[in-house]
Amino acid sequence: MFTDIKIARLNALGLSKTLMIATMVIGIGNQFAVITADEFDGDVTVINEYDPFA
């Protein structure tokens, strides 16, 4: 979990480019997390999406 949105976004972008999978930054309370698109179930707030193929 991250408390700084900038760090969460940079980690999501790097993970997306490294693994070549779509990643998302989600908000949980006042913290942020990075998940892959296949783990997304629709119950959380998506802040940013990163698709390495777009």
Secondary structure, DSSP 8 states (H G I E B T S, - for coil): -BS-HHHHHHHHHHHHHHHTS-EEEEEETTEEEEEEGGG--S-SEEEEEE-TT-
